[in-house]
Amino acid sequence: MTRVVVPVRYPLTKHSRRTLESAIEVAREHEAALTVLYVNLYQESKRVTRADLKRATEREFGSLDRVRYVVRRGFLVEETILDEIASEGADIVVIGNKQAGRWRRMLQKLVDDPNIDEYLRRNVDCEVITVQAA
């Protein structure tokens, strides 16, 4: 089965809601399973649970089929997201353009010409869909 992963902020921001809405559409179009991902940073005191993430998502979009809610802890958001994408074996990743910008800055430290789509395809073999802010 196709797997779509969408990293979001919590509480859901306007941009995260737009990104999540796009990911839900993509998952429906591909009859795919969806993973909604939030990263709890070790250095922050915020403790978000899977139940929190599920409630917030269902409050916005209603009950959804084939959805998995994942909360991971990490030091760097981008690295933790990449780990989850790889461990899920994601076929499609839906990210907001703000997240893409952070990944671009991170990659600039490693390579000369950071192309997020190309980097993810090369490193985790998936399609990347970037959602523009509304």
SERO-4910 file (N, C-alpha, C, O; in steps of 0.05 Angstrom, whole numbers):
BEGIN
 pado doro    nc1    nc2    nc3   cac1   cac2   cac3    cc1    cc2    cc3    oc1    oc2    oc3
  Met    A     17    -24      0      0      0      0     18     25      0     38     26     13
  Thr    A      9     45    -14     23     70    -15     22     84     12      1     82     25
  Arg    A     43     97     20     45    110     46     51    140     41     71    146     28
  Val    A     35    158     52     39    187     51     46    196     79     32    189     98
  Val    A     67    211     82     75    223    108     73    253    106     82    265     87
  Val    A     61    265    127     59    294    128     67    303    156     54    298    176
  Pro    A     89    318    158     97    330    183     81    356    188     77    372    169
  Val    A     72    360    213     56    383    220     66    395    246     81    383    261
  Arg    A     57    420    251     62    433    276     38    427    294     16    421    285
  Tyr    A     43    430    320     21    427    340     24    449    360     46    454    370
  Pro    A      2    464    367    -24    461    354    -23    468    325     -5    482    315
  Leu    A    -42    457    310    -42    461    281    -44    491    274    -62    505    282
  Thr    A    -24    500    259    -24    527    250    -41    528    224    -48    507    213
  Lys    A    -46    552    214    -61    555    189    -46    541    167    -58    527    150
  His    A    -20    544    166     -3    531    145     -3    501    149     -4    486    129
  Ser    A     -1    491    173     -2    462    178    -29    450    170    -30    428    159
  Arg    A    -51    465    175    -77    455    166    -78    453    136    -89    434    125
  Arg    A    -67    473    122    -67    473     92    -50    449     82    -58    435     64
  Thr    A    -27    444     95     -9    422     87    -23    396     92    -22    377     75
  Leu    A    -36    393    115    -50    369    123    -74    364    104    -79    341     96
  Glu    A    -88    385     97   -110    383     78   -101    372     51   -113    354     39
  Ser    A    -78    382     42    -66    372     16    -58    343     19    -62    327      0
  Ala    A    -46    335     41    -37    308     46    -61    289     46    -60    267     35
  Ile    A    -83    297     58   -108    281     59   -118    276     30   -126    254     23
  Glu    A   -118    298     15   -126    295    -14   -108    276    -29   -118    258    -43
  Val    A    -82    279    -25    -63    261    -39    -67    232    -31    -67    214    -48
  Ala    A    -71    228     -5    -76    200      5   -101    189     -7   -102    165    -15
  Arg    A   -122    205     -9   -147    195    -21   -144    189    -51   -153    168    -60
  Glu    A   -130    207    -65   -126    202    -94   -110    177    -99   -115    163   -119
  His    A    -91    170    -82    -74    147    -85    -84    122    -70    -71    101    -69
  Glu    A   -107    125    -56   -117    104    -39    -95     95    -20    -90     71    -17
  Ala    A    -82    114     -8    -58    109      8    -64    112     38    -84    124     46
  Ala    A    -47    100     54    -47    104     83    -32    130     88    -13    138     74
  Leu    A    -41    144    109    -30    170    116    -17    169    143    -29    159    162
  Thr    A      7    180    146     19    184    172     21    213    178     34    228    163
  Val    A      9    222    199     10    250    208     32    250    230     30    236    250
  Leu    A     53    266    225     77    266    242     81    293    256     80    314    244
  Tyr    A     86    291    282     95    315    297    121    308    311    124    286    321
  Val    A    139    327    312    165    323    325    166    339    351    165    364    351
  Asn    A    167    325    374    172    337    400    202    341    403    217    322    403
  Leu    A    211    366    405    240    371    407    249    366    436    235    375    455
  Tyr    A    271    353    440    282    347    466    286    373    482    281    374    506
  Gln    A    295    394    468    302    419    482    278    436    489    281    457    502
  Glu    A    254    428    481    229    443    488    214    427    509    216    402    510
  Ser    A    199    441    525    184    427    546    157    417    537    142    404    553
  Lys    A    149    423    512    123    414    502    122    384    501    140    371    491
  Arg    A    100    373    510     95    344    509     69    339    494     48    339    506
  Val    A     71    334    469     47    329    452     44    298    450     64    284    445
  Thr    A     20    288    453     15    260    451      2    253    424     -8    271    410
  Arg    A      2    228    417    -12    219    393    -42    226    395    -54    233    375
  Ala    A    -53    223    419    -82    229    423    -87    259    418   -107    266    406
  Asp    A    -69    277    427    -71    305    422    -72    311    392    -88    326    382
  Leu    A    -53    298    378    -50    302    349    -75    292    334    -85    304    316
  Lys    A    -85    269    343   -109    257    330   -133    275    335   -148    280    317
  Arg    A   -137    284    360   -160    301    366   -159    327    349   -179    335    339
  Ala    A   -136    339    348   -133    364    333   -139    360    303   -153    376    290
  Thr    A   -130    338    292   -134    332    264   -164    326    259   -175    336    240
  Glu    A   -176    310    276   -204    303    272   -222    326    277   -244    328    266
  Arg    A   -214    345    294   -230    369    299   -231    385    273   -252    397    267
  Glu    A   -209    386    258   -208    401    233   -220    386    209   -233    398    192
  Phe    A   -216    360    208   -222    345    183   -241    322    187   -248    308    168
  Gly    A   -251    317    212   -269    295    217   -253    269    219   -228    269    217
  Ser    A   -267    247    223   -255    221    225   -243    213    198   -256    216    177
  Leu    A   -219    203    198   -205    195    174   -197    166    174   -191    154    195
  Asp    A   -199    153    151   -191    125    148   -162    122    142   -150    140    131
  Arg    A   -150    100    150   -122     93    144   -103    115    152    -84    122    137
  Val    A   -107    126    176    -89    147    186    -75    137    211    -87    126    228
  Arg    A    -49    142    211    -32    135    234    -21    162    245    -12    179    230
  Tyr    A    -22    165    271    -12    190    284     14    183    298     14    164    315
  Val    A     35    197    292     61    191    303     73    216    316     73    238    304
  Val    A     82    213    340     97    235    354    125    223    359    128    203    373
  Arg    A    145    237    348    173    228    353    188    249    368    181    273    365
  Arg    A    208    241    383    225    260    397    251    262    382    262    242    372
  Gly    A    262    286    381    288    290    368    300    317    375    287    334    386
  Phe    A    325    320    367    339    345    371    335    364    348    332    388    351
  Leu    A    334    353    323    330    369    299    305    359    285    302    336    279
  Val    A    287    378    280    262    371    267    267    357    240    255    336    235
  Glu    A    283    369    223    287    359    196    299    330    196    290    313    181
  Glu    A    318    326    214    331    300    215    311    279    225    311    256    215
  Thr    A    295    286    245    275    268    256    254    261    235    245    238    233
  Ile    A    246    281    219    227    276    197    239    257    177    226    238    168
  Leu    A    264    262    169    277    244    150    279    215    160    274    196    145
  Asp    A    284    212    186    285    185    198    258    172    196    256    148    190
  Glu    A    237    187    202    210    176    200    202    168    172    190    147    167
  Ile    A    209    185    153    203    180    125    217    154    116    205    137    103
  Ala    A    242    151    124    257    126    117    245    102    131    242     81    119
  Ser    A    239    104    157    229     81    172    201     73    163    194     49    164
  Glu    A    185     92    154    158     86    144    159     74    116    140     61    107
  Gly    A    181     79    102    182     71     74    163     88     58    149     77     40
  Ala    A    162    114     64    142    132     51    146    133     21    168    133     10
  Asp    A    124    133      7    124    136    -22    121    166    -30    132    175    -50
  Ile    A    106    181    -13    101    209    -18    104    224      8     94    215     29
  Val    A    117    247      7    119    265     31    106    291     23    113    302      2
  Val    A     89    301     39     76    327     35     86    346     56     82    342     80
  Ile    A    100    367     47    111    386     66    103    414     58     97    420     35
  Gly    A    102    432     78     96    460     73    121    474     63    143    465     68
  Asn    A    117    496     49    140    510     38    158    521     59    182    525     54
  Lys    A    148    526     83    165    535    105    184    513    114    208    517    119
  Gln    A    173    488    115    190    465    122    211    461    101    234    454    107
  Ala    A    203    464     76    222    460     54    245    481     56    268    474     50
  Gly    A    238    505     64    259    525     68    279    518     90    303    523     87
  Arg    A    269    507    112    286    498    134    304    476    124    328    475    131
  Trp    A    293    456    109    310    435     99    331    446     80    353    437     80
  Arg    A    323    465     64    342    477     45    366    489     60    389    485     52
  Arg    A    360    504     82    381    516     98    399    495    110    424    497    111
  Met    A    387    473    120    402    451    132    420    439    111    444    434    116
  Leu    A    410    434     87    425    421     66    447    439     55    468    429     46
  Gln    A    444    466     57    464    484     47    490    480     63    512    485     53
  Lys    A    488    471     87    511    466    104    526    441     94    550    438     98
  Leu    A    511    423     80    523    398     71    531    397     41    551    385     34
  Val    A    515    411     25    520    410     -4    517    438    -16    506    456     -3
  Asp    A    528    442    -40    528    468    -53    500    477    -63    493    501    -59
  Asp    A    485    460    -75    460    467    -88    438    450    -78    431    429    -90
  Pro    A    426    457    -55    406    439    -42    380    439    -58    367    460    -60
  Asn    A    372    416    -67    346    413    -80    332    392    -63    339    368    -64
  Ile    A    312    400    -48    298    383    -29    287    358    -42    291    336    -33
  Asp    A    272    362    -64    260    339    -78    282    319    -86    279    295    -81
  Glu    A    303    329    -98    324    311   -107    338    297    -84    343    273    -85
  Tyr    A    344    312    -63    357    301    -39    340    278    -27    350    257    -21
  Leu    A    314    283    -23    297    263    -11    294    239    -30    295    216    -20
  Arg    A    292    243    -56    290    221    -74    315    204    -73    314    179    -73
  Arg    A    338    217    -72    364    203    -71    367    188    -44    378    166    -44
  Asn    A    358    200    -22    363    189      4    341    172     15    347    154     31
  Val    A    317    177      8    295    160     18    276    151     -4    255    138      2
  Asp    A    282    157    -28    267    146    -51    237    151    -49    221    132    -48
  Cys    A    229    176    -48    201    183    -48    195    208    -63    213    224    -70
  Glu    A    170    212    -70    161    236    -83    156    258    -62    146    251    -40
  Val    A    163    283    -68    158    304    -49    139    324    -61    143    334    -83
  Ile    A    118    331    -46     99    351    -54    101    374    -34     98    370    -10
  Thr    A    107    398    -45    109    422    -28     84    438    -31     75    445    -53
  Val    A     72    445     -8     47    460     -7     54    489     -1     67    495     19
  Gln    A     44    507    -18     48    536    -14     28    546      7      6    536     10
  Ala    A     36    566     22     19    578     43     -5    590     28     -3    601      6
  Ala    A    -28    590     42    -52    600     30    -52    630     29    -72    642     20
***
